[in-house]
């Protein structure tokens, strides 16, 4: 969600703010951060980075399949837009080299950096232990036992 927020507002945003644009590309990020880091205090593990990278890889793979398959994009105007790209910065047909560079930067730089920042915040905030539906409260990392 954080990476989507960053990429949308830096690469795609063109100065026109709509409710749909805000809610689809970052509206829930505040609630997600509050819930994940303050309320539930969900611990983030390094091994979860693999899932994070796989999601981004599958997204870029899907965007290329969507671009070259001819299935179209219902949000594009026929005759005005010459590419059926999901976003204007991911035009596989017209600007393949730039999209490959963007994909590599997102997968190798942005994702690891965002994950590392979130992992640090998760590591710093005290964990919350709930046993049998009863909130036991804050616990030290020494007492936190991960179920295997």
N, C-alpha and C positions, 0 to 999 in steps of 0.2 A: 504494500500500500504506500509506503514511504517513497519507494523508487518510482512508482506510477505518478505520485504527486510531483516529485522532482522533475521527471522527464516531461510531463504534460506542461507544467508551468514554465519550463525553460525552453522547450523545443517547439511546442505547438501553439501555445497561447498567443493570440493575435490582437489583444487589447479589448476584445468584446467579451464581457463576463455574462454568462447565463446561469440560471439556476441548475440546469442539467450539467453544464460543464463543471461547476463547482462541486456538485454532489457526486458525480461520477469520478472526478479526479481529485479527491482529497477531502470531500465533505465529512466522511466518516473517520478520517485519520485522527482527529482530535479525540473522538470517542474511543478509537482503537488504542491510542497511546495511554489515555487515562485508565482504561480497563486493564490493559496488559501490564503496565508498569506501576500503577498506583492501587487499583482496587483488587484485582486478582493476583497481581504480582507473579505472573507466569514466568518461570525461569526459562531462559533461552539457552540452548545448548549448541555447541559448535557443530555437532553432527547434523543439526537441522539446516545448516548452510547448504548441504547437498540438495535438499528439497527446494530451497530458495533458488539455487542456480538452475535446477531442472525446470522449475516453473518458468523462469525467464527464457531458457533455451527453447522450451516448447512453445512459448508465445511467439518468439521470433520465427520458429519453424512454421507455426500456423499462419503467421502473417505472410510468409513467402508462398505457402500453399494457396492461401486465399487470393493472393495477387496474381499468380500464374494459372490458376485453375479456371478462371473466367466466371466464377460464381457471382462476381459483382459486389457492390457495396450500396445498400439502399440509402445511405446518407449522402451519396454523391450525386451531383446533377449530370445527367447524360449530356454530352456535347460540350460542357463547360470544363469538367475535370477529365484529364486524359489518362488518369491512373485510378484504379479501384482500390487504392491503399486505404487501410483502416485509419491511419493518421498521415498527415502530410509529410512528416519527417521520415516515414517508413515506406517510401515509394520504391518497391523492389524492381518494377519494370523500368522506370525512368532513371533511377539513380542507384543502381545496385552497389556500386563501390562505397558510396556514403553510408548506405544502410549496413553494409558489412562492417564498416569502421564503427558506426554507432553500436551495432550489436556486440562487437568485441569490447568496446569501452564499457558498455553496460554490464556485460558478463564478467569482465576481468578487473574493472576499476570501481564502478559505481556500486554494484551489488556487494562486493566484499567490504567496501568502505561503510556502506549503510548497515550491513549486518554486524560489522565490528562495533560500530557506535551503539547499535541496539543491544548487542551482547554486553558491552561495558555498562550500559544503563541497567540492564537486567541483573548484572553481577553486583552492582553497587547497591541497588534497592534491596531491603531485607525481604526474605521470602515469607510467605504466609502458609501456614500449615493447617489443613482442614482434615480432621480425622472423624470418620463416620458422620459427616454432615455438620459437625460441631467445629466452629472456628477456634482453633487453639491459639491463634495470634501469630506474632512475629517469632521467627526462629533463627538461630544462628546457622551459618552455612555448614558448621560441623555437625549439626543435628539433622540437616536435610538429607533424607535418604531417598534415592531415586529407585522407583520400582523397576525391576528388570523382568 
